[in-house]
Structures are given as C-alpha cells and as structure tokens.
C-alpha cells in the first residue's frame, strides 16, 4: 500500500502518523521532544520510530515534517525559541539520509493550516488564519487560496508580533510578544499577576504548581471570579492581536488550534468579543473566530503529510 | 489612440493621468479633494476633468481609480477616515454612468503597490509591502506575486494596526494606530509633545503653524536637535510597526511612498535601524527598507490604470 508519514514536532511532544492513500491515519505514535539531550539523539529516535511504523509491504511515498520555525526553503529548523536545542537544525537532510523518498519540512503552524484547508473547516475558504496555542503561539496564513511563506519561508509568526511594546519578556528575548501572554505559560503568568485582586477566589488559594489551563477552565465553569478574569484578560490580549491581524490580511475566519482551546467557549467568547471591540470599523462583524475542526493530533500530522 | 485614465484620489488631492498604450503618462491634472462640499459635486468635477483629458480621436479602454478604502469588490469608498465625506460612496457606479468603458476601483495604497510591481522597484519581487505616508498611512501587500485583498477586499491597512494600545487618538476613533504617529499630522504631534525637552533647538522657537514635515527635514539637515529627535521617534514608531509586519508576511522589501518620504535618508535610516532592533531573530538583516522608485504622482495613477 502507498503510504505517507506525517511528523508534527512540538516543543513538548513529537507526533507521528502513518497515512493511507485516502488520507486516513492508519497508525499513530508519539515521543517526548524535551526528553532528548541532543538533536542527534532526537533525530535518531525520529528515524527509528518512523521506520517502525512501516510494514514490509508498505511503499513509502513521502515524509512531511511540521516543526517550530521549520523552513520550507532551507529544510532546517532555525532558532526556534521553544525547542530544547537552538540554532540551525538540518532536519530535512538528516531524515532524508535515512529514507529513500521525498522529505519536506514546514512550520508546525503552517502544517496545521494546511490540515485545516485540506481536511478541516477551511475547505471552502481562500483567506483564513490558523493560530496555534500551546507551548508557543504560531500561525499559518492563507491568502488568495495559498499559504503565505514570504520571501524567506518564515511568514506567519503572529505569536511574535509585539502587541504590547515594553511588555512581558518573551522566550525570543524581546518584550511584549503576544506569545508571552497567551501561550500556556503566559496564561499562568496572568494568573500570578492578577490573583491578589481576587481574595475570595478558590483558585487563588491553590498552589501554583497544581494549576494549568485545564484547571483554570474547570474553575471558570464553576464561576470562580479569578478563573473568569484570567479568560477575560486572555481574550483581551488575543482579541487585540486578531483585530490587528485583520488589518494585514483580512481573513474570513481565525481558527484557534491547540491544547489550550480544549477549555472551549469560555476562551473563545472573550477572544471574539475583544477582537470586535478593537476592530477598525470597516472590518467589524466580518471575521469568524472558531475552533479548528480537526482533532489536535491529526491536523498538523495530516498537514505535514500533505506537503509531499 | 487607445488610452486609459488613472485616477488617484487622496484625502487632500485627486490626481489624473491619461495613459498611452506603452504606459507613458501623456497628460496630467489635479484637483483639490478637500475643496468640494459634497461627494456629488466632487464626482461631477472628476467626470468633467476626465472627459477634458480626452481628444476626439482617443479610444478610452478603461478607467482605474485608487481611493482610500476603495473596495475592489463593491466599487465603493467605505468609511474612509481621511476623506471629507464618510459612509459608502458608490464611486465606481457614478463614474461608470458617465463613461462607456470598464471602470475599476481599488485602495489608493494597493494602486501604489501595483504601480511599484509593474513599473517600479518591485518588478522582480513576489513578496513586498508598500507603505504610503501622507494624510493617512496606507499599505499594499504583495504575497506570492499577488496583491492581498483578503476576504472582504480590504486587506492591507497597516496604518490602522494598533501599535501602541491605549496610545494616541486616531482619525478612525480608536487609540494607538500607527497612523496617528507617522502621518503628516502625527509627526507634528510628536513635535508638539517633545519640543519642551529641547530648549536650545531653533525649530522649537518657530510657530507651529509655520512647520510641516519638509521644514522639520530642513532643520534636521542643519543638525537641529529637536528636528533630529523627531525623525528618531518617527523611526522608532514606524520601525516597530515594520518589524511586526515582517512576522505576518515576511516581505523582501518595504517601499516607503508619499509626500513625507521626500525628506529622504534622515527618515529612512532611523526607520530601518529601529525595524532591525525590534525584529525577531529569524528575520534580522533580511528585509530592505527603501523608497518607492516611482515619482509620487505616477505610481498610484499608473497602478490604478493597471486595474483595467
């Protein structure tokens, strides 16, 4: 059977999918990116796991890789702020050495956007943006029906737009990037900053190491004042960024994607409301803010596989 | 002879060009947009002036119009903040009534970008951004060799990106748009805010009504401390915005266009320097900041004419 392998490399986990001719995921696997002490040992494991997925009768027609700061032109992961190893990692060449088939690389968020276009809620759209909310904040931007790569292959890093000049220190070394406000750590930082204003909140009494975005979501569902305030602030931060994004490429929809979105409407509603409140008049009430229609594990894997 | 007419409508002036088959501008004309007390009287004059440009032997094959908030899809000028008349102005339909040829409308900044692509410094580029600096601040964004119109036809309003949340009040009614910092009025506002810090500056002694960007440029050339500081601040404001723009579409070059750019290197250098200082590491030293290669009057007229 003709098969493809899609690999979605994230700062925390790396996910593999074996994809059949009709686009179904036949097998899945995952390893922990952050558990490897060098890029070489990580790549060795990636190659071994990819090989293990194949049966002797499978004909491998391509491997597509999505990775933070993965560059479609150079085939390298370049200075990704949320990867355990920095600088230029020649991932396409290293995987290519081990397999006798085409290997392609793109940004993990671009892979998610390709997945949304081919298999998800953006099938009929020409202009849309996928925002990935996880360890980092990434984006894939479709314009005129095509993914925007830009001159250097790195277009679509909305997470590193400086939304608040002089604001929070970001993993990239600059201040005020929206990633520092709305990635998983950023939301916990908002909690740490705001909790003292909510002495009656149950959530405020819990030890910080016990808290993650899912826990905040559970307290918000129960009406906890601090938890609700955290999503209100997160909505304010991300909503302003989406309003600004509108002034660049005026998409039909913003798709929110990634682990953080599992909390659901309690996040989506304030993001949408603050986007509208900050929008230039000509753009008001035009763009949707919706969740990705693909299971988180599948979109980036399928998108990456669609590269080859 | 087969001719086209290009019309560039700005908040202050409206410029006309009669364009021959080889793209040369055969005749030019201009009227003052702000001198008309209604949209109807303005349109009547536009039609009359366009007619006057034609000789009896000319065959008019099309009219292209560039205007602030001109929408390629609807043919209307919609809520342009720097036009004397607000709301929806059906300019394409009104001009179409008077002429028996195709009439097309786009944003004035998009027209400038089309002019740059077809006749200027962006001929060989697929990914670039034109920023128009004048009464307003507009932009035209090329991605993958095509102008980005977005889902609603209004993509590319970088002037209305909120670069400084809670900052200066903008003509659009919101706060912190970059237009409020780097359009002609915004630069004078910077002067008004900063002049008291420069008691020894000659420029600081001059009555404000005598000052415009050209005058500030002349003082800067003489080394006036306040004048140099104004361009430094303007560079900081616009440079940060260009660094953020890079994270959206990663262009090969930013072309600065419009009246303000006549001051030259004294503006360009700090914009470029502050862009690099604010840039995410993966984008550093990649994008050019250059002036438009087209005479200001020609780019938007030729770009508009290229629509038809």
Interface residues (C-beta under 8 A of the other chain):
Chain A: X69 X78 X79 X125 X126 X127 X141 X143 X144 X146 X148 X149 X150 X151 X152 X153 X154 X155 X156 X157 X158 X160 X161 X162 X163 X164 X165 X172 X173 X174 X240 X243 X244 X245 X247 X248 X249 X250 X251 X252 X278 X280 X281 X282 X283 X286 X287
Chain B: X69 X78 X79 X125 X126 X127 X141 X143 X144 X146 X148 X149 X150 X151 X152 X153 X154 X155 X156 X157 X158 X160 X161 X162 X163 X164 X165 X172 X173 X174 X240 X243 X244 X245 X247 X248 X249 X250 X251 X252 X278 X280 X281 X282 X283 X286 X287
